[in-house]
Amino acid sequence: MGIFVCNICKKECDRINALRSHSIQKHNISGDKIYIDYILKGITPKCECGCGGTPPFVSIGKGFSRFIKRSVKPIHRFLAWMGCKRLL
């Protein structure tokens, strides 16, 4: 995916995981913050059921879950699949 450059000290990393490791060790920045800033371009993900919450971070390789655990019900998955934005 290219070169990742630390926004704080300008260190170049060849992988996102290397940048994650550097950011945690040198700048005390979490993996989810790195994922949001570098992969999602600053946009915090929202639960796909439409509740507005932020789903849990899985890993730097996988990113965030699609749903908050309490939101994962069959109807939520179905409505998300159908493209519904809000549950009534």
N, C-alpha and C positions, 0 to 999 in steps of 0.2 A: 504494500500500500504506500510505500515511499518512506521518506525520512520524517521523523517526528522531532520537532524542536521544542525544548522546554521553554515555556513562556517567561519563566523567571530568570534562568541563568543562560539560556540559549544553547544548552548542551544538545547535541544531535544524537538521536537514537534511531537505530534501523528498524526497530519493532515497537509496537505499542506496549508490549509487556516490559520491554527494557525501559521505556519512558515511565511506566507505572512504578517499576522498582526504584528508579532514580528519584521520582517525585515523592515516594513514601519515605525513602531514606534521607534525602537531602532537604526536602521542603515540607515534610509532614502533611502531604496532600493525599487524600484517599483515592483508591482505585475508581470508585464511582464518579468522583469529581473529574478525574482524568478522562473517563469514558464520555461523560457529558460534554466536556470542553473540546476534546479532540475528535471524537467519533460522531457525536450528535450535534456538533457545532453550537454548543451552549444551550440547547433546548432540553429541558428536563422532561423525561417521558411521563405519560399519564396512563393510568389503568384503562385498558380497552373497554371496560364495562361502562365507562362514562361517569364514574363516581368522582373523578377529579383528583384522586390520590396518586401518589408515586409508588409504583410497584417496587419490590425489592431488587437490589443489585445482585446478580448471579456471579459474574466474573468479567475480567477485562476481555476475554475472548467471546463470551456469550452476551454480555450486556445486561439488560434488565429483563425481568419476567414480563409477560404480557398483562398479567392480572395481579392485584393484591390478593393474597391467599383467601381472605374473607369474601372477596368478590367472585371467586371461582365457583360458580354454580352453573349447571347445565344451561339455564336460560341466558346467563351472561355470555357464555361462549357462543351460543346460538345467535344472540342479538349482535355480538361483535362480528361474527362471521357474515351476518346479513347486512352489516354496515350501519347499524343503528348507533346514534351518538349518545343518547340519554335513555336511561331506564325510567319509566314512569311509575 
